[in-house]
Structure formats: structure tokens, C-alpha cells
Amino acid sequence: QRTIEGQRKIIEQQSAELKEIRAVASKTEGASPLLWKLSEKVSLSGLVEVEAFARDGYEGEDESDITLATVEVGLDAEICEWVSAHILLLWEEDDTEPLDVDEATVTIGDTERFPLYVSAGKMYVPFGSFESNMIQDPLTLELGETRESAVQLCLEFKGFHSSVYAFNGDIDETGNDEEVNSFGASAGYAFETNTMALDLGVGWISNIADSDGLTDALPAEIQDHVEGITAHALFNYGPFGLMVEYVSALDEFKRGELAFDGSGARPASWNVEAAYTNEILGKETTFALGYQGTDEAVALDLPKHRYLATIGMQILKNTTLALEYLHDEDYPQRDGGTGGEADQVTVQVAVEF
């Protein structure tokens, strides 16, 4: 999940790894002073995902391919005690060509000293969690993920976290000029022990039409903004994990904007996953089952029901091999779908650094 909260957790993990690197580097004679100084302020991270899939579509059509699915390069810089910067470059085959600046934010604050901080720039606003053990993005992400240039005020205190944010969305109300008129808020609580972890959260956005999945399906102007809500619960106990998430519009779009069954659509989506992690042949392995679904989302080319099963094994350090089976059921013909079923098998190799 590409929220500021998630970024901060990644940065904390990278900082711990950097301390180990510096401890080794301090024992190395002739180390470059410039590189040493740079390593104290800047950390690099990356992700490479290669996928191969075969799919039998709704109407029996066969498709297969091998793709360089994802390339991410992240840079996090500690400017001073109270200021940090984050940049994430993204390339996805057949999607973001050439290279795209996926995220670029400046954060002012130090939660170890004061619970409030401010982030500004291009970001995924905290509307939804979208955590998943699967290779494919969850349908909740397809409906709710929202990337905008925004300003966000955040609060973190003893496991509680909340935020409010504002941005100028891509979908405007008819007759309104370009202005900052989209807002959102989120709140949650998270804690972790040696054997258990829990993350609960809710969110609201003033115009769900600004989500990446809806923007492409809607006209540039709509009659009225449509609010959206989301809620999630993530629970882990020992080797067992459970994820539940729901995303929905709070009202119908107009029929000429997004239609369903002869009237305006009120799209919704959900995701439920159960996972078990253990070692096999000394390698950490995760088995996961999932059920996802949507309502009134046929105009977004999303399935009515989706069933998934995934096995992922960390075969080498920071290297994961995963196999996934996916079964989709489309909306019936009376609702504008094909009424068909589709199956897909995907193999993925992912390397993080």
C-alpha cells in the first residue's frame, strides 16, 4: 500500500539496514568521505517484478505473455532532523512508458519529538489499505486507489494514526473552475507484539471519481461530486493472517456518467484474504486464498466475483517466487456483462533491494 504511513515503515527498515552497513564501512580503510556522508543522508531502494501468465478469457479467447511487470526505484533523503524527501520512479510495461515519477513528497516533522507532521507533493492519498498476498492487484485498489498532488496533515500517537488531505482532482463538477475542492480524511489504530499484529482503519473522500480506476471511465466533468468510504482490518496471529477491506461510493453517479442496469451506478468492491506462512525446506513460504467482488462496476470492466490462490516462497535473500491461480466471473448479460468465466495462471519473480 503506497501511503505515507507505509513509506515511513519502509524508511525505518532501511535505516536499520543502513546502520549495519555503516558499522561495516567504518572498519574499512580508505572509504570515500563523500560516499560515507551520502550514505548517512540518502537511502536507495528498488523493486523488479517479472511475470509470465496464461489466460482463458470470458469468451474462450486464449492469451499469454512474459512481461517486465514492474520496475521501481526509490530515493529517501533526510535533509535535516525535521525535513525529509521521498521520490519513487515507476516503470510498468505497456502502462507507464517512459519512466514515470510515481511519487515525490516533502515531509516536515519528526514524530519521535512531535506527533504531527505535514507531507506535500505527488502521493497516493490514504484512502484504502490495499494490502494483499496476491500477485494481481485487489479489486479494492482498482476502484479506490487515488494518486494526486496533495497536501496532507498527519497525526501519529501511541498506535493511533489519522490524516486530512486536500487536492485539485481531475474530475470537476460542471461549471466549476479548476480549484482545490477535493478532500479526504482517514483514521486508524495499529499495534504489534511478538506474536500478533492488528491494523484497523477507515477513510472518507469527497469525490471518489478522482480515483485512478474511475477517472479513465468518466467524462472530465460530472454533475455532482460523489463521496466514497473505505474500511479495512488486517490481523496476524503467529503464522496466520486475515485481511478484509471494503470500498464504495456513497451515492449514484448520473446515468450518462457511469451507468448500471438502466440508471446511475454506485460502484463498490471488497477483498477477503486468509494466509498461512511457514518454512518449507528452510524457505519462508506463504499460502493464501482470496475472494474479491464488486457491485455495479460492469462499466469499469471489473469482474463480479474473483477467486484466487497463491503460493509465494522466498527462494533467496529479498527474492520471491510466486505462483497464482485466478478465476473470474463476469457480470450476467442482463447487467451488461458477458456472463462468462475466465481463468488465469501467473508466475512471478520479484526482487527487492
C-alpha positions, 0 to 999 in steps of 0.5 A, a space after each residue: 500500500 503506497 501511503 505515507 504511513 507505509 513509506 515511513 515503515 519502509 524508511 525505518 527498515 532501511 535505516 536499520 539496514 543502513 546502520 549495519 552497513 555503516 558499522 561495516 564501512 567504518 572498519 574499512 580503510 580508505 572509504 570515500 568521505 563523500 560516499 560515507 556522508 551520502 550514505 548517512 543522508 540518502 537511502 536507495 531502494 528498488 523493486 523488479 517484478 517479472 511475470 509470465 501468465 496464461 489466460 482463458 478469457 470470458 469468451 474462450 479467447 486464449 492469451 499469454 505473455 512474459 512481461 517486465 511487470 514492474 520496475 521501481 526505484 526509490 530515493 529517501 533523503 533526510 535533509 535535516 532532523 525535521 525535513 525529509 524527501 521521498 521520490 519513487 520512479 515507476 516503470 510498468 510495461 505497456 502502462 507507464 512508458 517512459 519512466 514515470 515519477 510515481 511519487 515525490 513528497 516533502 515531509 516536515 516533522 519528526 514524530 519521535 519529538 512531535 506527533 504531527 507532521 505535514 507531507 506535500 507533493 505527488 502521493 497516493 492519498 490514504 484512502 484504502 489499505 490495499 494490502 494483499 498476498 496476491 500477485 494481481 492487484 485487489 479489486 479494492 485498489 482498482 476502484 479506490 486507489 487515488 494518486 494526486 498532488 496533495 497536501 496532507 496533515 498527519 497525526 501519529 500517537 501511541 498506535 493511533 494514526 489519522 490524516 486530512 488531505 486536500 487536492 485539485 482532482 481531475 474530475 470537476 463538477 460542471 461549471 466549476 473552475 479548476 480549484 482545490 475542492 477535493 478532500 479526504 480524511 482517514 483514521 486508524 489504530 495499529 499495534 504489534 507484539 511478538 506474536 500478533 499484529 492488528 491494523 484497523 482503519 477507515 477513510 472518507 473522500 469527497 469525490 471518489 471519481 478522482 480515483 485512478 480506476 474511475 477517472 479513465 471511465 468518466 467524462 472530465 466533468 460530472 454533475 455532482 461530486 460523489 463521496 466514497 468510504 473505505 474500511 479495512 482490518 488486517 490481523 496476524 496471529 503467529 503464522 496466520 493472517 486475515 485481511 478484509 477491506 471494503 470500498 464504495 461510493 456513497 451515492 449514484 453517479 448520473 446515468 450518462 456518467 457511469 451507468 448500471 442496469 438502466 440508471 446511475 451506478 454506485 460502484 463498490 468492491 471488497 477483498 477477503 484474504 486468509 494466509 498461512 506462512 511457514 518454512 518449507 525446506 528452510 524457505 519462508 513460504 506463504 499460502 493464501 486464498 482470496 475472494 474479491 467482488 464488486 457491485 455495479 462496476 460492469 462499466 469499469 470492466 471489473 469482474 463480479 466475483 474473483 477467486 484466487 490462490 497463491 503460493 509465494 516462497 522466498 527462494 533467496 535473500 529479498 527474492 520471491 517466487 510466486 505462483 497464482 491461480 485466478 478465476 473470474 466471473 463476469 457480470 450476467 448479460 442482463 447487467 451488461 456483462 458477458 456472463 462468462 468465466 475466465 481463468 488465469 495462471 501467473 508466475 512471478 519473480 520479484 526482487 527487492 533491494 
